[in-house]
Amino acid sequence: MLTRRQTLARLALTGAAVTGVGLTAACSSDGGDSAGNGSGGGSGSGETLLISAIPDQDPDALTEREEAFAAHLAQVLGVDVEYVPVPDYSASVSLFGAGDLDLVFYGGLTGVQAQLQNPEATVVAQRDIDPVFTSIFIANADAGIEPLDSVDGLTVFADKRFTFGSETSTSGRLMPSYFLSQAGVAESDLAGEPGFSGSHDSTIELVTSGSYEAGALNSQVWRSRMEEGTVDTEKVVMVLESPEYHDYHWLLRGDVDERFEEGFTQKLTDAMLAMHESEEGLAVVESYGAEKFIAASREDYQQIEEVARELGLVG
């Protein structure tokens, strides 16, 4: 039996999934010849479904995951699917709004931002882990910070050099800021300006090196890196796992039924919700740290929107 990584690699090769598509080539949703890099499904409409994801982790791991996802969607839907990497979180929102991306795997905050800018868009699915998502607060072992039992103890981070992930990360900035505020710690109470590492992996690296005394990141990435044995537990420690909240989800543009075929939104949704039922589909699902994809709606992210408004991160 093939391992998950072998299955993902086979999917990517079978589908001729994209590698390294540049923004210049990708910034067109007209289904043209964007460097010939796509997962071929032979769409009768001549359109290509352009997918992406916020760059929240190691680029190589992200590319492998998204290419396999694109290849599997192409096989199931019978359309051409192309993965378009983006340079940062904000680009995923702006490109979606411009029509240069069709289906994006967003974090809670970026998804809310994209929803507010594109009210016709549809939340099509989330992972089974997303309704109960959490953040992890970590500290350098030399910072003298002991593990905590509750959010109230986050006062230990006052006057510490602290790094978040991306400025618009839900699990790496929005919700950690919210939980810190619940403990009475404002970002101005940290030592100097807070850092913004850009990704969860970078947060681990910066805290491990001592560049920052503490930080916060996505719990899934933390657990994955712990399982892989890439975290130096002599230099960095887990301090607290946050309370639960909704996080990641897929957002689909509202014009796909017109561009592809009537009922395409439902067809894609059904394909995603059933993806775990085949061996190859399950390998893709597991690459997202999940056992299956489940239904989602805009209402699931109401808390995220409220917190974002409190912190001034959405208008």
Secondary structure per residue as TSV (DSSP state, phi and psi in degrees):
chain	resnum	aa	ss	phi	psi
A	1	M	-	360.0	136.1
A	2	L	-	-71.0	145.4
A	3	T	-	-73.3	166.5
A	4	R	H	-59.4	-43.2
A	5	R	H	-63.6	-39.9
A	6	Q	H	-65.5	-39.4
A	7	T	H	-64.5	-43.0
A	8	L	H	-62.1	-42.4
A	9	A	H	-63.6	-41.3
A	10	R	H	-64.6	-41.1
A	11	L	H	-59.2	-46.8
A	12	A	H	-62.4	-41.0
A	13	L	H	-69.9	-42.8
A	14	T	H	-62.1	-40.3
A	15	G	H	-86.8	-1.9
A	16	A	T	51.6	45.5
A	17	A	-	-65.6	156.0
A	18	V	-	-69.7	151.7
A	19	T	S	-135.7	120.9
A	20	G	S	66.3	38.8
A	21	V	-	-68.5	127.6
A	22	G	-	-79.4	155.5
A	23	L	H	-62.8	-35.2
A	24	T	H	-61.8	-43.2
A	25	A	H	-72.9	-29.3
A	26	A	H	-89.7	-17.6
A	27	C	S	-77.1	52.1
A	28	S	-	-152.2	125.1
A	29	S	-	-100.0	22.9
A	30	D	S	-90.4	4.9
A	31	G	-	75.2	17.4
A	32	G	-	-74.3	-174.7
A	33	D	-	-82.3	83.7
A	34	S	S	-85.7	77.3
A	35	A	T	65.9	9.1
A	36	G	T	71.1	14.8
A	37	N	-	-101.8	101.0
A	38	G	S	-163.8	166.2
A	39	S	B	-92.0	116.8
A	40	G	-	-83.3	122.8
A	41	G	-	-123.4	-8.0
A	42	G	-	74.4	49.3
A	43	S	-	-61.0	126.8
A	44	G	T	-67.3	-21.2
A	45	S	T	-77.2	-14.6
A	46	G	-	77.8	4.1
A	47	E	-	-91.2	154.0
A	48	T	E	-116.9	129.9
A	49	L	E	-80.9	115.3
A	50	L	E	-96.4	116.3
A	51	I	E	-112.8	157.1
A	52	S	E	-156.9	-178.6
A	53	A	E	-155.9	148.5
A	54	I	-	-61.9	139.5
A	55	P	-	-81.2	73.6
A	56	D	-	-96.6	0.5
A	57	Q	S	-151.6	-170.2
A	58	D	-	-51.0	126.4
A	59	P	H	-58.7	-36.7
A	60	D	H	-66.4	-43.4
A	61	A	H	-65.1	-39.2
A	62	L	H	-64.2	-44.6
A	63	T	H	-63.4	-44.6
A	64	E	H	-58.7	-45.0
A	65	R	H	-63.6	-49.0
A	66	E	H	-71.1	-33.3
A	67	E	H	-65.0	-41.8
A	68	A	H	-66.4	-38.4
A	69	F	H	-62.5	-45.1
A	70	A	H	-61.3	-44.6
A	71	A	H	-63.1	-41.5
A	72	H	H	-69.0	-42.0
A	73	L	H	-60.5	-41.2
A	74	A	H	-60.3	-42.9
A	75	Q	H	-64.8	-42.1
A	76	V	H	-77.6	-40.4
A	77	L	H	-88.6	-20.7
A	78	G	T	72.7	31.6
A	79	V	S	-130.0	162.0
A	80	D	E	-75.8	133.3
A	81	V	E	-128.3	132.2
A	82	E	E	-129.1	130.3
A	83	Y	E	-86.4	126.3
A	84	V	-	-115.8	104.2
A	85	P	-	-67.3	146.8
A	86	V	-	-120.5	151.3
A	87	P	S	-75.4	-26.5
A	88	D	S	-159.1	175.2
A	89	Y	H	-61.5	-45.8
A	90	S	H	-63.4	-33.3
A	91	A	H	-63.9	-35.1
A	92	S	H	-64.2	-33.9
A	93	V	H	-74.7	-46.3
A	94	S	H	-67.6	-39.6
A	95	L	H	-68.6	-35.5
A	96	F	H	-63.4	-45.3
A	97	G	H	-63.9	-32.1
A	98	A	T	-81.1	-6.3
A	99	G	T	86.8	11.4
A	100	D	S	-91.7	-4.0
A	101	L	-	-135.9	143.4
A	102	D	S	-106.2	-39.3
A	103	L	E	-135.6	120.0
A	104	V	E	-128.5	136.6
A	105	F	E	-89.4	102.7
A	106	Y	E	-102.9	154.6
A	107	G	-	-76.1	170.6
A	108	G	H	-55.8	-48.6
A	109	L	H	-68.3	-49.3
A	110	T	H	-63.7	-34.1
A	111	G	H	-64.4	-42.7
A	112	V	H	-63.4	-42.9
A	113	Q	H	-58.8	-44.4
A	114	A	H	-67.8	-37.8
A	115	Q	H	-63.3	-43.9
A	116	L	H	-65.0	-34.1
A	117	Q	H	-82.1	-19.8
A	118	N	-	-134.2	74.2
A	119	P	T	-62.0	-17.9
A	120	E	T	-83.3	-9.1
A	121	A	-	-70.7	156.5
A	122	T	E	-117.9	130.9
A	123	V	E	-79.5	113.6
A	124	V	E	-98.0	-28.7
A	125	A	E	-169.0	164.3
A	126	Q	E	-142.4	169.1
A	127	R	E	-81.9	159.9
A	128	D	T	-66.8	-15.0
A	129	I	T	-89.6	-11.8
A	130	D	G	-74.3	-28.8
A	131	P	G	-69.4	-14.9
A	132	V	G	-127.0	41.3
A	133	F	B	-77.6	156.3
A	134	T	-	-142.5	164.5
A	135	S	E	-109.8	155.5
A	136	I	E	-116.8	128.1
A	137	F	E	-95.3	130.4
A	138	I	E	-125.7	163.3
A	139	A	E	-145.1	150.3
A	140	N	E	-65.8	139.6
A	141	A	G	-60.5	-25.4
A	142	D	G	-86.2	-0.5
A	143	A	G	-79.6	-11.9
A	144	G	-	74.1	25.3
A	145	I	-	-102.0	123.2
A	146	E	-	-90.9	156.9
A	147	P	-	-56.5	145.7
A	148	L	-	-111.8	160.0
A	149	D	S	-102.2	-19.3
A	150	S	S	-153.3	166.8
A	151	V	G	-60.0	-31.3
A	152	D	G	-56.1	-29.1
A	153	G	G	-78.1	-3.5
A	154	L	G	-65.9	-4.1
A	155	T	G	-59.9	-18.5
A	156	V	G	-63.5	-18.4
A	157	F	G	-86.5	-8.3
A	158	A	T	-60.5	136.4
A	159	D	T	68.1	18.0
A	160	K	S	-107.0	149.4
A	161	R	-	-74.5	116.0
A	162	F	E	-126.9	136.3
A	163	T	E	-120.2	135.7
A	164	F	E	-92.3	-173.8
A	165	G	S	-90.5	-124.0
A	166	S	S	-71.4	153.3
A	167	E	T	-63.4	-23.3
A	168	T	T	-114.1	23.1
A	169	S	-	-79.0	135.2
A	170	T	I	-71.7	-53.4
A	171	S	I	-82.1	-18.3
A	172	G	I	-104.5	-7.7
A	173	R	I	-144.0	-57.3
A	174	L	I	-56.8	-59.6
A	175	M	H	-71.8	-37.3
A	176	P	H	-58.5	-41.3
A	177	S	H	-61.9	-40.4
A	178	Y	H	-63.5	-45.7
A	179	F	H	-69.0	-36.0
A	180	L	H	-61.6	-41.6
A	181	S	H	-66.1	-32.7
A	182	Q	H	-63.4	-29.7
A	183	A	T	-87.5	2.1
A	184	G	T	86.1	16.1
A	185	V	-	-106.9	111.4
A	186	A	-	-87.5	161.2
A	187	E	G	-61.3	-26.8
A	188	S	G	-71.6	-13.7
A	189	D	G	-84.2	-10.2
A	190	L	S	-75.4	162.9
A	191	A	S	-75.6	111.0
A	192	G	S	70.6	-168.5
A	193	E	S	-73.7	140.6
A	194	P	-	-65.9	151.1
A	195	G	E	-87.5	159.4
A	196	F	E	-132.4	100.0
A	197	S	-	-70.9	-27.2
A	198	G	S	99.3	-25.1
A	199	S	S	-158.3	162.1
A	200	H	H	-67.0	-39.6
A	201	D	H	-61.8	-39.6
A	202	S	H	-67.1	-34.0
A	203	T	H	-60.4	-45.9
A	204	I	H	-58.9	-45.4
A	205	E	H	-62.4	-43.2
A	206	L	H	-68.1	-37.3
A	207	V	H	-74.5	-38.1
A	208	T	H	-61.1	-41.2
A	209	S	H	-74.8	-16.7
A	210	G	T	90.3	2.5
A	211	S	S	-59.7	-34.2
A	212	Y	S	-129.1	147.8
A	213	E	S	-78.0	-24.1
A	214	A	E	-156.5	169.3
A	215	G	E	-169.5	179.8
A	216	A	E	-139.3	145.4
A	217	L	E	-154.4	173.1
A	218	N	E	-60.2	127.7
A	219	S	H	-66.1	-32.7
A	220	Q	H	-65.0	-44.5
A	221	V	H	-64.0	-42.3
A	222	W	H	-58.7	-48.4
A	223	R	H	-66.5	-38.0
A	224	S	H	-62.6	-44.3
A	225	R	H	-68.7	-33.5
A	226	M	H	-65.4	-43.6
A	227	E	H	-64.7	-34.9
A	228	E	H	-75.5	-14.8
A	229	G	T	77.5	22.3
A	230	T	-	-94.6	-3.5
A	231	V	S	-92.7	127.3
A	232	D	-	-82.8	94.9
A	233	T	T	-72.1	-5.0
A	234	E	T	-81.4	-18.5
A	235	K	T	-114.1	-20.3
A	236	V	E	-137.5	140.4
A	237	V	E	-128.6	150.1
A	238	M	E	-81.4	130.8
A	239	V	E	-101.5	-43.4
A	240	L	E	-159.8	140.7
A	241	E	E	-99.8	130.5
A	242	S	-	-73.8	169.3
A	243	P	-	-62.4	166.2
A	244	E	-	-83.5	155.6
A	245	Y	B	-160.2	163.4
A	246	H	-	-75.3	144.7
A	247	D	-	-135.2	-107.7
A	248	Y	-	-62.6	154.3
A	249	H	E	-167.4	164.5
A	250	W	E	-101.1	133.3
A	251	L	E	-116.8	131.1
A	252	L	E	-116.9	136.5
A	253	R	-	-62.1	151.3
A	254	G	T	-80.4	-5.0
A	255	D	T	-102.5	8.6
A	256	V	H	-70.6	-31.4
A	257	D	H	-63.4	-36.8
A	258	E	H	-71.7	-38.5
A	259	R	H	-80.4	-36.4
A	260	F	T	-98.9	-70.1
A	261	E	-	-167.8	156.7
A	262	E	T	-61.9	132.8
A	263	G	T	86.5	7.1
A	264	F	H	-63.4	-37.8
A	265	T	H	-58.7	-45.9
A	266	Q	H	-67.6	-38.2
A	267	K	H	-61.8	-44.2
A	268	L	H	-66.5	-43.0
A	269	T	H	-59.4	-46.8
A	270	D	H	-61.0	-40.2
A	271	A	H	-63.3	-40.3
A	272	M	H	-69.9	-40.8
A	273	L	H	-70.2	-20.5
A	274	A	T	-102.4	3.4
A	275	M	G	-60.0	-31.8
A	276	H	G	-73.6	-6.7
A	277	E	G	-81.2	-14.6
A	278	S	S	-111.1	159.3
A	279	E	H	-61.9	-47.0
A	280	E	H	-68.5	-39.8
A	281	G	H	-63.9	-40.4
A	282	L	H	-62.9	-37.4
A	283	A	H	-61.2	-39.4
A	284	V	H	-65.4	-48.0
A	285	V	H	-57.7	-44.6
A	286	E	H	-66.3	-26.6
A	287	S	H	-67.6	-17.7
A	288	Y	T	-92.3	7.1
A	289	G	T	76.5	22.8
A	290	A	-	-125.9	169.0
A	291	E	S	-101.0	-25.3
A	292	K	-	-164.3	162.1
A	293	F	E	-96.1	143.5
A	294	I	E	-128.5	166.8
A	295	A	-	-65.2	150.8
A	296	A	-	-146.3	161.5
A	297	S	-	-145.8	167.3
A	298	R	G	-59.7	-34.3
A	299	E	G	-61.4	-26.2
A	300	D	G	-62.4	-22.0
A	301	Y	G	-110.2	19.4
A	302	Q	H	-62.8	-41.1
A	303	Q	H	-61.3	-42.1
A	304	I	H	-60.5	-45.0
A	305	E	H	-62.0	-42.7
A	306	E	H	-63.0	-44.5
A	307	V	H	-64.8	-41.1
A	308	A	H	-62.0	-38.3
A	309	R	H	-67.5	-40.0
A	310	E	H	-60.1	-38.1
A	311	L	T	-91.3	1.3
A	312	G	T	74.3	24.2
A	313	L	S	-94.2	-10.4
A	314	V	-	-136.6	154.1
A	315	G	-	-80.7	360.0
